[in-house]
Amino acid sequence: MPTDSEHGRDFYIREGGARLRVRMIRTVEPKATETNADFERRMDMAAAGLERMDGIQRVEYDFEWRRGAIVRCTFDIAHLPRPSPIEDDERPAGGRPGGPRGQRGQGNN
C-alpha cells in the first residue's frame, strides 16, 4: 500500500459479528521534485506490488491531471475480507487533543 497517502476511505462488511474491510481507496500525491513520468512509473510499480500481495482481488488506479501536470493518483483496491476491529478511542472527551482550553486571545501565539 502506498505509504504517502493523503486521503483515503475504507469499505466494510459485517460477518459473524465482526467488522471486515473489503475495499480501500487511497490517494497519493507526487513529490515536489518528481516529474510526471517518474510519478507514473512509481505508481505503476506500487500497483504491480499490490497485485502480487496475498488476498488482493483488484487494483485500479487513475491519475488526475491539471494544467498538464499530474496532481494525484487514486488507488481503488479490493481484497478478501480482513478483520478490522474498531479500536478504543483514547482521545480526551470532545475530540482531538489540543492545547489547554481558554487560551485564545491571550497573545501567547
SULQUIBEL-V487186 format. One record per pair of residues at least 12 apart in sequence whose C-alpha atoms are under 10 Angstrom apart, sorted by the first residue. I is the first residue (numbers start at 1). J is the second residue. D is the distance in whole Angstrom. If there is no record, write none. Layout:
I;J;D, I;J;D
This chain:
1;24;10, 1;26;9, 1;46;7, 1;47;8, 1;49;8, 1;50;6, 1;53;10, 1;75;9, 1;77;9, 2;26;8, 2;27;9, 2;28;7, 2;42;10, 2;43;9, 2;46;7, 2;47;9, 2;49;10, 2;50;9, 2;75;9, 3;26;10, 3;28;8, 3;46;10, 4;26;9, 4;27;8, 4;28;6, 4;29;8, 4;30;9, 4;31;9, 5;25;10, 5;26;6, 5;27;5, 5;28;5, 5;29;7, 5;73;10, 5;74;9, 5;75;10, 6;26;7, 6;27;6, 6;28;6, 6;29;7, 6;72;9, 7;25;8, 7;26;6, 7;27;5, 7;28;8, 7;29;10, 7;74;9, 8;24;7, 8;25;5, 8;26;4, 8;27;6, 8;28;9, 8;74;9, 8;75;9, 8;76;10, 9;23;8, 9;24;6, 9;25;5, 9;26;7, 9;27;9, 9;76;9, 10;22;8, 10;23;6, 10;24;4, 10;25;6, 10;26;9, 10;76;10, 10;77;10, 10;78;10, 11;23;5, 11;24;6, 11;25;9, 11;78;9, 12;24;9, 12;81;8, 12;82;9, 12;83;9, 12;84;8, 13;81;8, 13;82;10, 13;83;10, 13;84;10, 14;81;10, 14;83;10, 15;81;9, 15;83;10, 18;82;10, 18;83;7, 18;84;8, 18;85;7, 18;86;10, 19;81;9, 19;82;8, 19;83;6, 19;84;6, 19;85;6, 19;86;8, 20;80;9, 20;81;5, 20;82;5, 20;83;5, 20;84;5, 20;85;8, 21;78;9, 21;79;8, 21;80;8, 21;81;5, 21;82;5, 21;83;6, 21;84;6, 21;85;9, 22;56;10, 22;57;10, 22;77;9, 22;78;6, 22;79;5, 22;80;6, 22;81;5, 22;82;7, 22;83;9, 22;84;10, 23;56;9, 23;57;9, 23;58;9, 23;59;10, 23;76;7, 23;77;6, 23;78;4, 23;79;6, 23;80;8, 23;81;8, 23;82;9, 24;59;10, 24;75;8, 24;76;6, 24;77;5, 24;78;7, 24;79;8, 25;59;10, 25;60;10, 25;61;9, 25;74;7, 25;75;5, 25;76;5, 25;77;6, 25;78;9, 26;61;9, 26;73;8, 26;74;6, 26;75;5, 26;76;7, 26;77;8, 27;61;9, 27;62;10, 27;63;10, 27;72;7, 27;73;5, 27;74;4, 27;75;6, 27;76;9, 28;43;9, 28;63;10, 28;71;9, 28;72;6, 28;73;5, 28;74;6, 28;75;8, 29;63;10, 29;64;10, 29;70;8, 29;71;6, 29;72;5, 29;73;6, 29;74;9, 30;42;9, 30;43;9, 30;69;10, 30;70;8, 30;71;7, 30;72;7, 30;73;8, 31;71;10, 34;70;10, 35;69;9, 35;70;9, 36;65;10, 36;68;9, 36;69;6, 36;70;6, 36;71;9, 37;70;9, 39;63;10, 39;70;8, 39;71;10, 39;72;9, 39;73;9, 40;62;10, 40;63;8, 40;70;9, 40;73;9, 43;61;8, 43;62;10, 43;63;9, 43;73;8, 43;74;10, 43;75;9, 44;61;9, 46;75;10, 47;59;7, 47;60;8, 47;61;8, 47;75;8, 47;76;10, 47;77;9, 50;77;8, 51;77;9, 51;79;10, 53;79;10, 54;79;9, 54;80;9, 55;78;9, 55;79;5, 55;80;5, 55;81;8, 55;82;9, 56;77;7, 56;78;6, 56;79;4, 56;80;6, 56;81;10, 57;77;8, 57;78;5, 57;79;5, 57;80;7, 58;76;8, 58;77;6, 58;78;5, 58;79;7, 58;80;10, 59;75;7, 59;76;6, 59;77;5, 59;78;7, 59;79;9, 60;74;8, 60;75;6, 60;76;5, 60;77;6, 60;78;9, 61;73;7, 61;74;5, 61;75;4, 61;76;6, 61;77;9, 62;74;5, 62;75;7, 62;76;9, 63;75;9
